[in-house]
Structure formats: structure tokens, C-alpha cells
Amino acid sequence: MPSLNVSFTDEELEGVRAAAAADGKSLKQYLHDLGVREMQRRQFIAGASHWADRLRGEFDDAFLDDVPPAERPGGATAA
């Protein structure tokens, strides 16, 4: 299985060790989970953004008064 070496200052390593201990995990498991969690967070954000972009027009049509004037059909002059 691939692995990597990560460098920390003494203060950083102390903080990461404390965070791992607070989660009841080994340093290795904590750092692994942190990387995987960040990857999953980014995938979630990308999916949520895609979903919102896909439905934005329908939402704007239903709540036209909440659309900023410059983004309304017809531009800033539409009311």
C-alpha cells in the first residue's frame, strides 16, 4: 500500500498528536481519516453546487422577488 512521509514542526506535530488522542485514534489513522474526509467534503461540495446550479432557474422562477435585480430576466430594470 502506498504511503508518504509528512513533515511537521515540533509545535504542529504536538497539536496533531493531541487532536488524534482527543479522537481516540493513532496518529497514522487520524491523518488517514483527515485526508479521506477532506476528499469526501470536496466531492460533496462539487455535487451540491452542481445540484444547485441545475435547479437555480426553477427556484428563481418560483421566488422571483428574491432574485437580485441585476440577475432577473430583463436585467436591473425588471421589477
BAVEX-709710 format. One record per atom (N, C-alpha, C, CB): residue in one letter; x, y, z; atom name. Coordinates in steps of 0.02 Angstrom, whole numbers, plus 32768, in hexadecimal, padded with zeros to 4 digits. Glycine has a CB too. Layout:
<bagus>
- rest, east, north, up, atom
- A, X, Y, Z, CA $
...
</bagus>
This chain:
<bagus>
- rest, east, north, up, atom
- M, 802A, 7FC6, 8000, N $
- M, 8000, 8000, 8000, CA $
- M, 802D, 803E, 8000, C $
- M, 7FD0, 8000, 803D, CB $
- P, 801E, 806F, 7FD6, N $
- P, 8047, 80AC, 7FD5, CA $
- P, 8044, 80D1, 8017, C $
- P, 8030, 80D9, 7F9C, CB $
- S, 8079, 80F4, 8027, N $
- S, 807B, 811E, 8062, CA $
- S, 80A5, 815B, 8054, C $
- S, 8096, 80F7, 80A0, CB $
- L, 80A5, 818B, 8082, N $
- L, 80CE, 81C6, 8078, CA $
- L, 80E6, 81E0, 80BB, C $
- L, 80A7, 81FC, 8052, CB $
- N, 811D, 8204, 80B8, N $
- N, 8138, 8224, 80F3, CA $
- N, 8121, 826D, 80F2, C $
- N, 8186, 821F, 80F5, CB $
- V, 810A, 8284, 812B, N $
- V, 80F2, 82C8, 8131, CA $
- V, 811B, 82EB, 8166, C $
- V, 80A6, 82CB, 8142, CB $
- S, 8135, 8326, 8156, N $
- S, 815D, 834C, 8186, CA $
- S, 8132, 837E, 81AC, C $
- S, 8196, 8371, 8162, CB $
- F, 813E, 8383, 81ED, N $
- F, 811C, 83B3, 8219, CA $
- F, 8150, 83D5, 8243, C $
- F, 80E6, 8390, 8245, CB $
- T, 8142, 8413, 8257, N $
- T, 816C, 8432, 828B, CA $
- T, 815B, 840E, 82CC, C $
- T, 815F, 8480, 8290, CB $
- D, 8185, 8419, 82FF, N $
- D, 8178, 83F9, 8340, CA $
- D, 8134, 840F, 835B, C $
- D, 81AF, 840B, 8372, CB $
- E, 8123, 844E, 8353, N $
- E, 80E3, 8468, 836D, CA $
- E, 80A8, 844A, 8346, C $
- E, 80E1, 84B5, 8369, CB $
- E, 80AF, 8445, 8305, N $
- E, 807A, 8428, 82DC, CA $
- E, 806F, 83DF, 82EE, C $
- E, 808B, 842E, 8291, CB $
- L, 80A6, 83BA, 82F5, N $
- L, 80A0, 8373, 8306, CA $
- L, 8080, 8369, 834A, C $
- L, 80E5, 8351, 8304, CB $
- E, 8091, 8394, 8379, N $
- E, 8072, 8390, 83BB, CA $
- E, 8026, 839B, 83B6, C $
- E, 8092, 83C5, 83EA, CB $
- G, 8012, 83CC, 838E, N $
- G, 7FCB, 83DA, 8385, CA $
- G, 7FA6, 83A1, 8362, C $
- G, 7FC2, 841A, 835E, CB $
- V, 7FC5, 8384, 832F, N $
- V, 7FA6, 834D, 830B, CA $
- V, 7FA0, 830F, 8338, C $
- V, 7FCE, 833C, 82CB, CB $
- R, 7FD4, 8303, 835F, N $
- R, 7FD1, 82CA, 838E, CA $
- R, 7F99, 82D4, 83C1, C $
- R, 8015, 82C1, 83B2, CB $
- A, 7F92, 8311, 83DA, N $
- A, 7F5D, 831F, 840A, CA $
- A, 7F18, 8315, 83EA, C $
- A, 7F64, 8366, 8425, CB $
- A, 7F10, 832B, 83AC, N $
- A, 7ED0, 8323, 8389, CA $
- A, 7EC1, 82D9, 837E, C $
- A, 7ED0, 8349, 8346, CB $
- A, 7EF3, 82B2, 836C, N $
- A, 7EEA, 826A, 8361, CA $
- A, 7ED6, 8249, 83A3, C $
- A, 7F2A, 824A, 8345, CB $
- A, 7EF8, 825B, 83D9, N $
- A, 7EE8, 823E, 841A, CA $
- A, 7EA1, 8250, 8430, C $
- A, 7F1B, 8255, 844F, CB $
- A, 7E8D, 828E, 8422, N $
- A, 7E49, 82A3, 8434, CA $
- A, 7E14, 827B, 840E, C $
- A, 7E40, 82EE, 8426, CB $
- D, 7E25, 8265, 83D1, N $
- D, 7DF7, 823C, 83AA, CA $
- D, 7DFF, 81F2, 83B9, C $
- D, 7E03, 8248, 835F, CB $
- G, 7E2E, 81E1, 83E5, N $
- G, 7E39, 819B, 83F7, CA $
- G, 7E58, 8173, 83BE, C $
- G, 7DF9, 817B, 840C, CB $
- K, 7E81, 8194, 8394, N $
- K, 7E9F, 8173, 835A, CA $
- K, 7EEB, 8177, 835E, C $
- K, 7E85, 8193, 8318, CB $
- S, 7F0A, 814A, 833B, N $
- S, 7F52, 814F, 8333, CA $
- S, 7F60, 8189, 8304, C $
- S, 7F71, 810D, 8317, CB $
- L, 7F9C, 81A3, 8306, N $
- L, 7FB0, 81D9, 82DA, CA $
- L, 7FA7, 81C5, 8291, C $
- L, 7FF8, 81EF, 82E7, CB $
- K, 7FBB, 8189, 8280, N $
- K, 7FB5, 8170, 823C, CA $
- K, 7F6C, 816D, 8226, C $
- K, 7FD6, 8129, 8236, CB $
- Q, 7F41, 8151, 824F, N $
- Q, 7EFA, 814C, 823E, CA $
- Q, 7ED9, 8191, 8239, C $
- Q, 7ED5, 8121, 8272, CB $
- Y, 7EEB, 81BD, 8267, N $
- Y, 7ED0, 8201, 8267, CA $
- Y, 7EE1, 8225, 8226, C $
- Y, 7EEA, 8229, 82A4, CB $
- L, 7F20, 8223, 8212, N $
- L, 7F35, 8245, 81D5, CA $
- L, 7F15, 8225, 8197, C $
- L, 7F81, 8244, 81CF, CB $
- H, 7F0F, 81E3, 8197, N $
- H, 7EED, 81C1, 8160, CA $
- H, 7EA5, 81D9, 815A, C $
- H, 7EEF, 8174, 816A, CB $
- D, 7E81, 81D7, 8193, N $
- D, 7E3B, 81EB, 8193, CA $
- D, 7E32, 8234, 817F, C $
- D, 7E1C, 81DE, 81D7, CB $
- L, 7E60, 825E, 8195, N $
- L, 7E5C, 82A5, 8184, CA $
- L, 7E60, 82B0, 8139, C $
- L, 7E94, 82CC, 81A8, CB $
- G, 7E8E, 828D, 8118, N $
- G, 7E94, 8293, 80CF, CA $
- G, 7E57, 8279, 80AB, C $
- G, 7ED2, 826F, 80B8, CB $
- V, 7E3E, 8240, 80C1, N $
- V, 7E03, 8223, 80A1, CA $
- V, 7DC6, 8250, 80AC, C $
- V, 7DF5, 81DC, 80BD, CB $
- R, 7DBF, 826A, 80E8, N $
- R, 7D86, 8296, 80F8, CA $
- R, 7D87, 82D5, 80CC, C $
- R, 7D87, 82A9, 8142, CB $
- E, 7DC3, 82F1, 80C1, N $
- E, 7DC9, 832D, 8097, CA $
- E, 7DB6, 831D, 804E, C $
- E, 7E10, 8349, 8099, CB $
- M, 7DCB, 82E3, 8036, N $
- M, 7DB9, 82CE, 7FF2, CA $
- M, 7D6D, 82C7, 7FEC, C $
- M, 7DDD, 828B, 7FE1, CB $
- Q, 7D4D, 82A8, 801E, N $
- Q, 7D05, 829F, 801D, CA $
- Q, 7CE1, 82E2, 8022, C $
- Q, 7CEF, 8271, 8056, CB $
- R, 7CFC, 8311, 8049, N $
- R, 7CDE, 8353, 8050, CA $
- R, 7CDF, 8377, 800D, C $
- R, 7D03, 837D, 8085, CB $
- R, 7D17, 8373, 7FEA, N $
- R, 7D1C, 8394, 7FA9, CA $
- R, 7CEB, 8375, 7F76, C $
- R, 7D63, 8390, 7F8E, CB $
- Q, 7CE4, 8334, 7F78, N $
- Q, 7CB4, 8312, 7F4B, CA $
- Q, 7C6D, 8328, 7F5B, C $
- Q, 7CBB, 82C6, 7F50, CB $
- F, 7C5D, 832E, 7F9B, N $
- F, 7C1A, 8344, 7FB0, CA $
- F, 7C0C, 838B, 7F98, C $
- F, 7C13, 833F, 7FFC, CB $
- I, 7C3C, 83B8, 7FA2, N $
- I, 7C34, 83FE, 7F8E, CA $
- I, 7C2A, 8402, 7F42, C $
- I, 7C71, 8428, 7FA3, CB $
- A, 7C51, 83DD, 7F1C, N $
- A, 7C4A, 83DE, 7ED3, CA $
- A, 7C05, 83C4, 7EBF, C $
- A, 7C81, 83B3, 7EB2, CB $
- G, 7BEE, 838F, 7EDE, N $
- G, 7BAB, 8374, 7ECE, CA $
- G, 7B74, 83A3, 7EE1, C $
- G, 7BA1, 8332, 7EF1, CB $
- A, 7B7A, 83C2, 7F1C, N $
- A, 7B47, 83F1, 7F32, CA $
- A, 7B45, 842F, 7F05, C $
- A, 7B54, 8407, 7F7B, CB $
- S, 7B7F, 8446, 7EEF, N $
- S, 7B81, 8480, 7EC2, CA $
- S, 7B61, 846F, 7E7F, C $
- S, 7BCA, 8497, 7EB8, CB $
- H, 7B70, 8433, 7E66, N $
- H, 7B52, 841E, 7E26, CA $
- H, 7B06, 841A, 7E2D, C $
- H, 7B6F, 83D9, 7E10, CB $
- W, 7AEF, 83FD, 7E64, N $
- W, 7AA7, 83F6, 7E70, CA $
- W, 7A86, 843B, 7E74, C $
- W, 7A9A, 83CF, 7EB1, CB $
- A, 7AA5, 846A, 7E98, N $
- A, 7A89, 84AD, 7E9F, CA $
- A, 7A88, 84D2, 7E5C, C $
- A, 7AB2, 84D6, 7ED3, CB $
- D, 7ABE, 84CB, 7E36, N $
- D, 7AC0, 84EC, 7DF4, CA $
- D, 7A8A, 84D1, 7DC6, C $
- D, 7B05, 84E3, 7DD4, CB $
- R, 7A7D, 8490, 7DCA, N $
- R, 7A4B, 8471, 7DA0, CA $
- R, 7A05, 8489, 7DB1, C $
- R, 7A4F, 8425, 7DA7, CB $
- L, 79F8, 8498, 7DF1, N $
- L, 79B5, 84AC, 7E06, CA $
- L, 79AD, 84F7, 7E0F, C $
- L, 79A5, 848B, 7E47, CB $
- R, 79E2, 851E, 7E04, N $
- R, 79DF, 8565, 7E10, CA $
- R, 79A8, 8588, 7DE8, C $
- R, 7A22, 8585, 7DFF, CB $
- G, 79A0, 8578, 7DA9, N $
- G, 796D, 8597, 7D80, CA $
- G, 7927, 858A, 7D9B, C $
- G, 7972, 857F, 7D39, CB $
- E, 7919, 854C, 7DAE, N $
- E, 78D8, 853B, 7DC9, CA $
- E, 78CB, 8560, 7E0B, C $
- E, 78D2, 84EF, 7DD4, CB $
- F, 78FD, 8564, 7E35, N $
- F, 78F7, 8587, 7E75, CA $
- F, 78EB, 85D2, 7E69, C $
- F, 7935, 857C, 7EA0, CB $
- D, 7912, 85EF, 7E3B, N $
- D, 790B, 8636, 7E2C, CA $
- D, 78C6, 8645, 7E11, C $
- D, 7940, 864C, 7DFA, CB $
- D, 78AA, 8619, 7DE8, N $
- D, 7867, 8623, 7DCD, CA $
- D, 7833, 8622, 7E05, C $
- D, 7856, 85EE, 7D98, CB $
- A, 783C, 85F6, 7E36, N $
- A, 780C, 85EF, 7E6C, CA $
- A, 7812, 8629, 7E9E, C $
- A, 7816, 85AD, 7E8F, CB $
- F, 784D, 8645, 7EA5, N $
- F, 7858, 867A, 7ED7, CA $
- F, 7878, 86B7, 7EB6, C $
- F, 7885, 865F, 7F10, CB $
- L, 7858, 86D1, 7E83, N $
- L, 7873, 8708, 7E5B, CA $
- L, 7884, 8745, 7E86, C $
- L, 7843, 871B, 7E25, CB $
- D, 785E, 8752, 7EBA, N $
- D, 786B, 878D, 7EE4, CA $
- D, 78AD, 8786, 7F0B, C $
- D, 7832, 8797, 7F15, CB $
- D, 78C7, 8749, 7F12, N $
- D, 7905, 873E, 7F36, CA $
- D, 7942, 873F, 7F09, C $
- D, 7902, 86FD, 7F5B, CB $
- V, 7938, 8743, 7EC8, N $
- V, 796F, 8746, 7E98, CA $
- V, 7989, 878E, 7E96, C $
- V, 795A, 872D, 7E50, CB $
- P, 79CB, 8798, 7E9D, N $
- P, 79E5, 87DC, 7E99, CA $
- P, 79D1, 87FC, 7E57, C $
- P, 7A32, 87DC, 7EA0, CB $
- P, 79BF, 883D, 7E57, N $
- P, 79A7, 885E, 7E1B, CA $
- P, 79D4, 8855, 7DDE, C $
- P, 799F, 88A7, 7E28, CB $
- A, 7A15, 8857, 7DE7, N $
- A, 7A43, 8851, 7DAE, CA $
- A, 7A41, 880C, 7D8F, C $
- A, 7A89, 8861, 7DC3, CB $
- E, 7A29, 87DA, 7DB4, N $
- E, 7A28, 8795, 7D9B, CA $
- E, 79E2, 8780, 7D82, C $
- E, 7A3E, 8765, 7DD1, CB $
- R, 79B2, 87AD, 7D87, N $
- R, 796E, 879D, 7D70, CA $
- R, 796B, 87A2, 7D24, C $
- R, 793A, 87CE, 7D8F, CB $
- P, 793B, 877D, 7D07, N $
- P, 7932, 8784, 7CBF, CA $
- P, 7925, 87CD, 7CAE, C $
- P, 78F6, 8757, 7CA5, CB $
- G, 7949, 87E9, 7C7E, N $
- G, 7942, 882F, 7C6D, CA $
- G, 7974, 885B, 7C90, C $
- G, 78FD, 8847, 7C7C, CB $
- G, 799C, 883F, 7CBD, N $
- G, 79D1, 8865, 7CDF, CA $
- G, 79B7, 8890, 7D18, C $
- G, 79F4, 8890, 7CAD, CB $
- A, 79DC, 88C4, 7D27, N $
- A, 79CE, 88EF, 7D61, CA $
- A, 798C, 8915, 7D5A, C $
- A, 7A06, 8920, 7D6B, CB $
- T, 7972, 891C, 7D1E, N $
- T, 7934, 8942, 7D14, CA $
- T, 78F6, 8918, 7D24, C $
- T, 7930, 895B, 7CCE, CB $
- A, 78FD, 88D7, 7D28, N $
- A, 78C3, 88AD, 7D36, CA $
- A, 78AF, 88B4, 7D7F, C $
- A, 78D0, 8863, 7D25, CB $
- A, 786E, 88B4, 7D8D, N $
- A, 7858, 88BA, 7DD3, CA $
- A, 781F, 888B, 7DE0, C $
- A, 7843, 8902, 7DE3, CB $
</bagus>
